[in-house]
Amino acid sequence: MRSPVLRQGVRQAARLALGTASALGLARFAYGLLLPAMRDDLQWTLAEAGAMSTANGLGYLVGALATAPVVHRLGAAAAFRWGMALTAVALATTAAGEDYLALLTARAAAGAAGAVVFIAGGVIASRIAARVASGVPITVYFAGTGLGIVLSGATIPALGDQWRTSGQR
């Protein structure tokens, strides 16, 4: 990577990769690691716990279908930022509540917002790749998901059953 333009593109893609790390690595994968503790703590049936994952998948489907019009209206960068903000709110809601319907809604919102982040970020990464005439920025961008999964796997199990914000149980 001798080109300063390519280095700049890779740095931009690395920052975007934090979005995929958060939206997919944390909001999707880490949830699976927390689910046994949530199920025990909230006394969910297997069907109720499964519905949470289904809500996330349904949210992702809706978010993926909505991303093109959202990007058209707001632009890819704004859609990416809004998706990140909504993902953070959905994750905070998951950690702060125990109402089943609220948690189901938060899981669906996390899926929808995660899809917007993933797709809008991919659009931005592809534009960067075209500008620097290299596929490296796209590779770096998509590697963010793996980073989020690795970080989740390395940190979430240490939480044990402490999935909620402090003061709850």
N, C-alpha and C positions, 0 to 999 in steps of 0.2 A: 504494500500500500504506500507507494511513494507519492501519489498525487494528493495535494492538499484538499482538492475538491472531494476526492473519494474518502479521505479521512473525515472530513466534515460530514459527509453523507452517512458514514458508519456511526459517527457520534450521534447524529440525529436519530438514526434507526435504533441505536441502543437506548435512547431515551424513550422512544415509542415502545420498545420491547418491555419496558416496565408496565405498560398498559396491558399487554397480553399476560405478563406475569401476574398482575393483579386480577384481571377480569376472568382469566381461565385457570391460572395456577392456584390462586387463592379462593376466588368466589365459587369455583366449581370443584376443583380437586380437594382442597382443604376441607370443604364441607363433608365430603365422604369420610374423612378421618375423624371428624367431630360427631358424625351421625350416631355412632353407638352410645356415646356419652349423652347426647341429646335425647335419644330414644329412652335410655334408662331414667334420666332425670325427669323427663316430661311424661313418662309412662305411656309412650306411644305404642300402638300395635305395629306390626311389620308393614301393614297396609298404609298406615298413617305416615310412617317414615318413608316408605316408597313414594307416596304422593308428593312429598317434599322434593324428591329428585325429579319426579315427573313434572312438577310445576316449574322447576328450573329449566328442564328441557323444552317445555312448551314456551316458556318465556324466551328462550334462545331462538326458537323457531319464529316466533312473532317478531323479535328484535331483528333477526336476519332479514325477514321479509320487509320490515319497515326501514331498514338502513338506507336503501337507495333514495327513497323520498326525503328522508331526514338529511342525508348528505346533500341532496339537490337543494333543499331549502336553506340549510344552515352552513354548508360547506363541510369538508371532511375534518378539518381541524376542530371546528366548534362541535361537531357531532362526537368526535373522539373525546374532547374535554367534558362534554355533558355526560357522555357514557361513563367516563371515569368517576365523575361526581356522583352519579346515580348508583354506580356499583358500590362506592364507599358508603352511601346512605343505606343501601340494602344490607351490606355486611354489618353495619352498626346496628340496624334494626334486628338482625338475627341474634346478635349478642346481647341485646337489651330487653328482649321480650320473651314471653312464653305463651302468648295467645296463639292458638293454632292457626286461625285464619290470617292473622298478621304475619306469622312466620311463613305461611304458604304464599302470601302476597309478596313478601320480601324475597323469597326464593325465585318467584317468577320474575320479579323486577331485576334481580341480579342476573338472571339468564338473559333477559331482554337487553339490559344495559351492556352486559358482557359481549353480546353479539355485535352491538353497535361499535364498541371499542375494537373488537377483533377485526371487523370488516373495514371500518373507517381507517384504522391504523394500517391495514393492508393496502388501502388505496394510497395513503400518504407514503408508505414505504416504497410502493411501486413507482410513484412519481419521483422520489429521491433516487431510486435505482436508475430510472430513465435519465435523470439529470446528470448523474455521475457515470453513466454508461457501464454499469456493473450490477450483477445480481447480488453482490455482497450485502447491501442494505436490506434486501428482502430476507436473506438468510438470517441476518442478525435479528431482524424484527420477529420472525417466527420462532426463533430460539428462546424468546422471552417466555413463551408458555412452558417450556422445559425448565427454565430457571424458576418460575413460580411453583412448579410441581416439586422440584428439588427442595426449595426453601420450605414449602409446606410440609413435605415429608420429614425434613430435618428439624422442624420446630413445633409443629402441631402436636405430635405425640407427647411431647414434654408437658403440654398443658393438662394432660389426663382428662379428668372430668370438669375442669375449670373452663368451660366454653363460654360462660356468661360473663358479663361485666361484673366487677366486684360488688359485693353487697347482696347478691341474689343467691338463692338456693332454697 
